[in-house]
């Protein structure tokens, strides 16, 4: 199993991500008498993935709209367990599907957001501006259809968010340790 980029950056042994492999032909043994059957099966599977990709885009946009609505609720009511859980759950769901269908940078951003929410001792100390950066980044990357791993701008955004989250976690850990018992 491979560590996520965030886990590698934070040297956190608790986080493990199994990266999705969208290249089916890399998983199939070629040659021999079954080679043509494998090729047609691979082609059929890749066509199915392509068809699902269109459905995924709609699903992803719906999930992002849900994330925006929950963030809007956060701006009105402030942090509470329900909102924190909803942001985490939506981000985690997106993280689980994004790489498979072409948005690996969204996976990284959602991984970072989930990690930040999960590991911060008191999420009420996370600024709404920070959450807005995550939500806006996810929304903008999808709106601009910045798919793939080679998008420098999207990767830079993900890396900047990861570094910001690491600093916030360090500060919040210090705050939690300094808090009188």
Secondary structure as the mmCIF struct_conf table of DSSP 4:
data_model
#
loop_
_struct_conf.conf_type_id
_struct_conf.id
_struct_conf.beg_label_comp_id
_struct_conf.beg_label_asym_id
_struct_conf.beg_label_seq_id
_struct_conf.end_label_comp_id
_struct_conf.end_label_asym_id
_struct_conf.end_label_seq_id
STRN STRN1 UNK A 2 UNK A 2
HELX_RH_AL_P HELX_RH_AL_P1 UNK A 5 UNK A 10
TURN_TY1_P TURN_TY1_P1 UNK A 11 UNK A 11
TURN_TY1_P TURN_TY1_P2 UNK A 13 UNK A 14
STRN STRN2 UNK A 17 UNK A 17
HELX_RH_3T_P HELX_RH_3T_P1 UNK A 24 UNK A 27
BEND BEND1 UNK A 28 UNK A 28
BEND BEND2 UNK A 32 UNK A 32
TURN_TY1_P TURN_TY1_P3 UNK A 33 UNK A 34
HELX_RH_AL_P HELX_RH_AL_P2 UNK A 35 UNK A 77
HELX_RH_AL_P HELX_RH_AL_P3 UNK A 81 UNK A 98
TURN_TY1_P TURN_TY1_P4 UNK A 99 UNK A 102
HELX_RH_AL_P HELX_RH_AL_P4 UNK A 104 UNK A 119
BEND BEND3 UNK A 121 UNK A 121
HELX_RH_3T_P HELX_RH_3T_P2 UNK A 123 UNK A 125
BEND BEND4 UNK A 126 UNK A 126
HELX_RH_AL_P HELX_RH_AL_P5 UNK A 128 UNK A 143
TURN_TY1_P TURN_TY1_P5 UNK A 144 UNK A 145
BEND BEND5 UNK A 148 UNK A 149
HELX_RH_AL_P HELX_RH_AL_P6 UNK A 152 UNK A 178
BEND BEND6 UNK A 179 UNK A 179
#
